[in-house]
């Protein structure tokens, strides 16, 4: 089965998405250097390992376009140029604040509020919008940004988690080292990347003998509530089987996706991706199906996918 799987995951040109990385101010040289290092590393891994075109990844930081005025310019340009069939990823790196019921990312000059970001995103056409906010007190961004076809992940579960966060460091590490591809299918979903980062963050605090001061959450069902990532195993089944819980869209939205020949028909590619999503959904049912039935259905899907992939390869 492994050989069959590997046989139809190879391809040529990537499906790209626009990525905007916004690095805030640190207030101290230590944090300034940390945030800018994270921003540079994230851009590098997106281009070098995840198949993004360099001009599709914009890095905004203090002294390099990281002001509110320039962020607006970048977003306004995307409103007129972004492909409605592609995803948009926004990464927020830095310190957050929450005062008078307003959540902000601390940037050069006037800070960026959740409400301002929501207004900037509203006119941008996109299949889905993904916001990864690794700042402190970031949970409140979910309350403002949550909507249909949006995935919002924050480093904290509440606005009271105000200490400097480590989540973004481990999110980037997971992409750099390939740890985020937890099912080894050569693509990385938003869910995988966020779950892995949450697990590594938890391990960091445990290893240092510290009480965790951040607990990542994710919202993708538009209810503005969010679901804890990397739950205690005793609660995981209960939450994952709750139809209101988050995660379904995040599991089908990819930071790194399969790649295909540029000339392959869009419908053929879409059908192939839909089939691979069926494989993932079947895997989720493994514990609830008789063993023979599970492997029989899985083999049929893999064989169909292999034939479809062979057809796609003729366009290389």
C-alpha positions as CSV (number, residue, x, y, z in Angstrom):
1,X,0.0,0.0,0.0
2,X,2.9,2.4,0.8
3,X,4.4,1.9,-2.6
4,X,1.1,2.5,-4.3
5,X,0.6,5.7,-2.3
6,X,4.0,7.0,-3.1
7,X,3.5,6.3,-6.8
8,X,0.9,8.9,-7.3
9,X,2.1,11.8,-5.0
10,X,4.8,13.0,-7.4
11,X,4.1,15.9,-9.7
12,X,5.5,19.1,-11.1
13,X,4.3,22.7,-10.6
14,X,2.8,24.0,-7.3
15,X,-0.6,25.5,-6.7
16,X,0.4,28.8,-5.0
17,X,-1.3,31.0,-2.5
18,X,-0.6,34.6,-1.4
19,X,1.2,34.7,2.0
20,X,1.5,37.9,4.0
21,X,3.8,37.8,7.0
22,X,3.5,40.7,9.5
23,X,6.2,41.0,12.1
24,X,5.5,43.4,15.0
25,X,7.8,45.3,17.3
26,X,9.4,43.6,20.3
27,X,9.8,46.5,22.6
28,X,13.3,45.2,23.5
29,X,16.2,44.2,21.2
30,X,15.8,40.5,22.2
31,X,12.2,40.3,21.0
32,X,12.9,42.5,17.9
33,X,15.5,40.1,16.8
34,X,13.4,37.1,17.6
35,X,10.3,38.3,15.7
36,X,12.4,39.3,12.6
37,X,14.2,36.0,12.7
38,X,10.9,34.1,12.8
39,X,9.6,36.2,9.9
40,X,12.7,35.6,7.7
41,X,12.6,31.9,8.5
42,X,8.9,31.6,7.7
43,X,9.4,33.3,4.3
44,X,12.4,31.1,3.5
45,X,10.6,27.8,4.3
46,X,7.5,28.9,2.3
47,X,9.6,29.6,-0.8
48,X,12.3,26.9,-0.5
49,X,10.3,24.0,0.9
50,X,6.6,24.6,0.4
51,X,6.6,25.6,-3.2
52,X,5.6,29.3,-3.0
53,X,6.7,31.7,-5.7
54,X,9.0,34.3,-4.0
55,X,6.9,37.3,-5.2
56,X,3.8,35.7,-3.6
57,X,5.3,35.9,-0.1
58,X,5.4,39.4,1.4
59,X,7.3,40.0,4.6
60,X,6.4,43.2,6.4
61,X,8.4,44.2,9.5
62,X,9.7,47.3,11.3
63,X,11.7,49.4,8.9
64,X,10.6,47.2,6.0
65,X,6.9,48.1,5.3
66,X,5.6,47.0,8.7
67,X,3.4,50.1,9.3
68,X,-0.3,50.2,9.4
69,X,-0.4,52.5,6.3
70,X,1.7,50.1,4.3
71,X,-0.2,47.0,5.5
72,X,-3.3,48.7,4.2
73,X,-1.6,49.3,0.8
74,X,-0.7,45.6,0.5
75,X,-4.2,44.5,1.4
76,X,-5.8,47.0,-1.0
77,X,-3.6,45.6,-3.8
78,X,-4.6,42.1,-3.0
79,X,-8.3,43.1,-3.2
80,X,-7.7,43.7,-6.9
81,X,-5.2,41.0,-7.7
82,X,-5.8,37.9,-5.6
83,X,-7.3,34.9,-7.3
84,X,-10.7,34.0,-5.9
85,X,-9.9,30.3,-6.3
86,X,-6.7,30.4,-4.3
87,X,-6.2,30.6,-0.5
88,X,-4.8,33.6,1.4
89,X,-2.5,33.1,4.4
90,X,-1.9,35.8,6.9
91,X,0.8,35.3,9.6
92,X,1.0,37.6,12.6
93,X,4.2,37.5,14.6
94,X,4.9,39.6,17.8
95,X,3.4,40.9,21.0
96,X,-0.3,41.3,21.3
97,X,-2.4,43.6,23.5
98,X,-6.0,43.7,24.7
99,X,-7.4,46.9,26.1
100,X,-10.9,48.3,26.3
101,X,-12.2,45.2,24.5
102,X,-9.9,45.8,21.5
103,X,-7.3,43.2,20.5
104,X,-4.2,44.5,18.7
105,X,-0.8,43.4,17.3
106,X,1.9,45.8,18.3
107,X,3.6,47.1,15.1
108,X,5.7,50.0,14.1
109,X,3.6,53.2,14.6
110,X,-0.1,52.8,15.3
111,X,-0.9,49.1,16.2
112,X,-3.0,46.8,14.0
113,X,-6.3,45.9,15.6
114,X,-8.4,42.8,14.8
115,X,-11.2,45.1,13.6
116,X,-8.8,46.8,11.1
117,X,-7.5,43.5,9.8
118,X,-11.1,42.3,9.4
119,X,-11.9,45.4,7.3
120,X,-8.9,44.9,5.2
121,X,-9.7,41.2,4.5
122,X,-13.4,41.8,3.6
123,X,-12.9,43.0,0.0
124,X,-10.2,40.4,-0.9
125,X,-11.5,37.6,-3.1
126,X,-10.2,34.2,-1.9
127,X,-11.3,30.6,-1.7
128,X,-10.4,30.6,2.0
129,X,-8.6,33.0,4.4
130,X,-6.2,31.5,6.9
131,X,-4.9,33.7,9.8
132,X,-2.2,32.3,12.1
133,X,-1.7,34.7,15.0
134,X,1.2,33.7,17.1
135,X,1.1,36.7,19.4
136,X,0.2,37.0,23.1
137,X,-3.5,37.7,24.0
138,X,-4.3,36.7,20.4
139,X,-7.5,34.7,21.2
140,X,-9.6,37.8,20.8
141,X,-8.8,37.9,17.1
142,X,-11.0,34.8,16.7
143,X,-14.0,36.7,18.0
144,X,-13.6,39.4,15.4
145,X,-12.3,37.5,12.3
146,X,-14.3,34.3,12.5
147,X,-16.5,33.8,9.4
148,X,-17.4,31.4,6.7
149,X,-14.4,30.1,4.7
150,X,-12.0,31.4,7.3
151,X,-9.5,29.5,9.5
152,X,-8.2,31.4,12.5
153,X,-5.5,29.9,14.7
154,X,-4.2,31.7,17.8
155,X,-1.4,31.0,20.2
156,X,-3.5,31.7,23.3
157,X,-6.9,30.5,24.4
158,X,-7.8,33.8,26.1
159,X,-6.8,37.4,26.4
160,X,-5.4,36.8,29.8
161,X,-2.5,34.8,28.4
162,X,-0.3,37.8,28.1
163,X,3.2,36.5,28.3
164,X,5.5,36.3,25.3
165,X,4.6,33.2,23.2
166,X,6.6,30.4,21.7
167,X,3.9,28.9,19.4
168,X,5.1,30.6,16.2
169,X,8.7,29.3,16.7
170,X,7.4,25.8,16.8
171,X,5.0,26.3,13.9
172,X,8.0,27.4,11.8
173,X,10.1,24.5,13.0
174,X,7.4,22.0,12.1
175,X,7.5,23.3,8.5
176,X,11.3,23.5,8.3
177,X,11.9,20.0,9.6
178,X,8.9,18.4,8.0
179,X,7.4,17.4,11.4
180,X,4.1,19.1,10.5
181,X,3.5,16.4,7.8
182,X,2.3,14.1,10.5
183,X,0.6,11.5,8.2
184,X,3.5,11.6,5.7
185,X,1.4,12.2,2.6
186,X,3.7,14.9,1.2
187,X,1.3,17.7,2.0
188,X,0.8,19.8,5.2
189,X,-2.7,20.8,6.2
190,X,-3.3,23.9,8.4
191,X,-4.6,21.4,11.0
192,X,-1.5,19.3,11.0
193,X,0.8,22.4,11.2
194,X,-1.2,24.0,14.1
195,X,-1.6,20.7,16.0
196,X,2.1,19.9,15.7
197,X,3.1,23.4,16.8
198,X,0.8,23.1,19.8
199,X,2.3,19.8,20.8
200,X,5.8,21.1,20.5
201,X,4.9,24.2,22.5
202,X,3.5,22.0,25.3
203,X,6.6,19.9,25.3
204,X,8.8,23.0,25.6
205,X,7.1,24.1,28.8
206,X,7.1,20.6,30.2
207,X,10.8,20.2,29.4
208,X,11.7,23.5,31.0
209,X,9.7,22.6,34.1
210,X,7.4,25.6,33.5
211,X,3.6,26.1,33.8
212,X,2.4,26.7,30.2
213,X,1.3,30.3,29.7
214,X,-0.2,29.7,26.2
215,X,-2.7,27.2,24.8
216,X,-3.4,27.4,21.1
217,X,-6.9,27.3,19.7
218,X,-8.4,27.1,16.2
219,X,-11.7,28.2,14.7
220,X,-12.9,27.2,11.2
221,X,-16.6,26.7,11.6
222,X,-17.5,30.4,11.9
223,X,-18.9,30.2,15.4
224,X,-16.1,32.5,16.9
225,X,-15.5,30.1,19.8
226,X,-12.5,28.0,18.8
227,X,-11.3,24.6,19.8
228,X,-8.3,23.8,21.9
229,X,-5.4,22.2,19.9
230,X,-3.4,19.2,21.2
231,X,-6.1,18.2,23.8
232,X,-5.6,15.8,26.6
233,X,-6.2,12.3,25.1
234,X,-9.0,11.7,27.6
235,X,-11.0,14.6,26.1
236,X,-9.9,14.4,22.5
237,X,-12.5,11.8,21.3
238,X,-15.3,13.7,22.9
239,X,-14.4,17.0,21.3
240,X,-13.4,15.6,17.9
241,X,-16.8,13.8,17.6
242,X,-18.7,16.9,18.5
243,X,-20.3,18.1,15.2
244,X,-19.8,21.7,16.3
245,X,-16.1,21.2,17.0
246,X,-13.6,22.9,14.6
247,X,-11.0,21.2,12.4
248,X,-12.8,19.9,9.2
249,X,-11.9,22.8,7.0
250,X,-8.4,23.1,8.5
251,X,-7.8,19.5,7.6
252,X,-8.7,20.2,3.9
253,X,-6.8,23.4,3.6
254,X,-3.1,23.0,2.9
255,X,0.0,25.1,3.5
256,X,1.8,22.6,1.4
257,X,-0.3,20.8,-1.2
258,X,0.3,18.3,-4.0
259,X,1.8,19.8,-7.1
260,X,0.6,19.3,-10.7
261,X,1.7,20.0,-14.3
262,X,0.7,23.5,-15.3
263,X,-1.3,22.3,-18.3
264,X,-3.3,19.6,-16.5
265,X,-7.1,20.4,-16.8
266,X,-8.4,22.1,-13.6
267,X,-11.4,19.7,-13.4
268,X,-9.1,16.7,-13.5
269,X,-6.9,18.2,-10.7
270,X,-10.0,19.1,-8.6
271,X,-11.4,15.6,-9.0
272,X,-8.1,14.1,-7.9
273,X,-7.9,16.4,-4.8
274,X,-11.5,15.5,-4.0
275,X,-10.6,11.8,-4.2
276,X,-7.6,12.3,-1.9
277,X,-9.9,14.1,0.6
278,X,-12.1,11.0,0.5
279,X,-9.0,9.0,1.5
280,X,-8.4,11.2,4.5
281,X,-12.0,11.0,5.6
282,X,-11.9,7.3,5.4
283,X,-8.8,7.2,7.5
284,X,-10.7,9.1,10.2
285,X,-13.2,6.3,10.2
286,X,-10.7,3.5,10.6
287,X,-11.5,2.7,14.3
288,X,-15.2,2.6,13.6
289,X,-15.1,0.2,10.6
290,X,-14.5,-3.5,10.4
291,X,-10.8,-4.1,9.4
292,X,-11.6,-5.9,6.2
293,X,-14.1,-3.3,5.0
294,X,-11.7,-0.4,5.8
295,X,-8.8,-1.8,3.8
296,X,-11.1,-2.9,0.9
297,X,-12.5,0.7,0.6
298,X,-9.0,2.2,1.0
299,X,-7.5,0.0,-1.7
300,X,-10.3,0.9,-4.2
301,X,-9.7,4.6,-3.5
302,X,-6.0,4.3,-3.9
303,X,-6.4,2.4,-7.2
304,X,-8.7,5.0,-8.6
305,X,-6.4,7.8,-7.5
306,X,-3.4,6.0,-9.1
307,X,-5.2,5.8,-12.4
308,X,-6.2,9.5,-12.2
309,X,-2.7,10.5,-11.3
310,X,-1.3,8.6,-14.2
311,X,-3.6,10.7,-16.5
312,X,-2.5,13.9,-14.9
313,X,1.2,12.9,-15.4
314,X,0.5,12.8,-19.2
315,X,0.4,16.6,-19.1
316,X,3.9,17.0,-17.9
